[in-house]
Amino acid sequence: EKVVNPAGQNAQFERSRCATRGGGFTHAPKFTPYTGKIRKSGTGGIYQINDHLYEGRYTPTNAQGKREVHTVYAKTREEVEPMLEKMIGEVRERIRLEKEGKKYTA
């Protein structure tokens, strides 16, 4: 059955999801943007550990050619994102300096 949603566009709705007892529609389904599960290369990954903890993980190759794991933790995904970005910048700088033979100071 086609109905007009609040934005004025035609939309296909299932009666079982939006129907009230009288058969009318009370609201359109909420739009949530698709958040992909795959991030771009070199940006780390964010994982939900349990109901109230998220982990940001970055695993680069160090100056000696070995993989090293760096992690940050926070209560929400939104809190992990800037922490992960900052940590990735610091790790990349440290690796760059180690490749040049300089000593890294935090």
N, C-alpha and C positions, 0 to 999 in steps of 0.2 A: 504494500500500500504506500502510495507517495503522499507526503505531506510537505508543507513549507516549514523549514526550520526558522528560528529567530533571526538568522542573518538574511533571510529572504531567498535562500537558494533551495532548489528541490533536493530532497534527500530521501534515501530509502531507509525506513525504519522497520524493525520487526515488532509486531504487536506484543509479543511475549516480553520484550525488554522494557518498552515505554508505556504500555497500556495501563490505564487505571481500571477500576471496576466498571465505570460507565463506558469504557471503550475509547475515551479521549486521550490525547497525549499531553503530558504535563510539562515535559522538557526535552530538549535535544541532548544526545549523549555528549559528554564533555570531550573536547579535543585535547589530546596530549601529543606533543611532537615525538616522532620516533627518535630514540637515542640508540644509535648503533652499538653493537658489542665490540666492534673492532676499532681501535684507535690507530692513528697514524704512527708509522715507524719512528722510534726515537722519542716518543712522548710518555713512555711508561704505561702502566696499567692500574686501574682502580678496581678493587674487589671488595665485596661485602663479606666480612669475616663472620659476623653473627648479627642479631637484631639491632645492636647499638654500636657497632664498630666497623669502620672501613679502613682498608689498607691501600696505600699507594706504593707501587713497586717499580723500580727502574733497574735494569740489569745490563750495564754497558760492558764493553771489553776494555780492560785497563791498559796501561802503557806496556805491560809485559805480555799482553795477548791473552790474559785469563779473564773469564767472566766474573763479575762481582755484583752482588745483590745489595741494593740500598732500599730501605723501606721507611715509610712514614705512616702514622696512624691518626685517625680523628673519628669523631662521633657521626659526622655526616659526610656525604659525597662532596658537597659544596665546600666543606672545610679542607678536604684532602687535596682538591685541585690546585689551589695556590701553594700549598705546602710542597706538593710534588713538583710543581714548576720551579720553585725556588731551589729545591734539592737537586733537580736535574742540572740547573745552571751551575751550581757549586761543584757538582761531581765532574761535569764536562770541563770546567776551568782547571780543576785539580789534575785531571788526566792530561789535558793539554800541556800544563806546566811540567808534569812528569815526563812526557815525551820529549820536551825541549831540554830536559836535564836540570830544570830548576826546582827549587824546594817550594812546596805549597805551604802557605801560612794562612790559617783560617781567620 
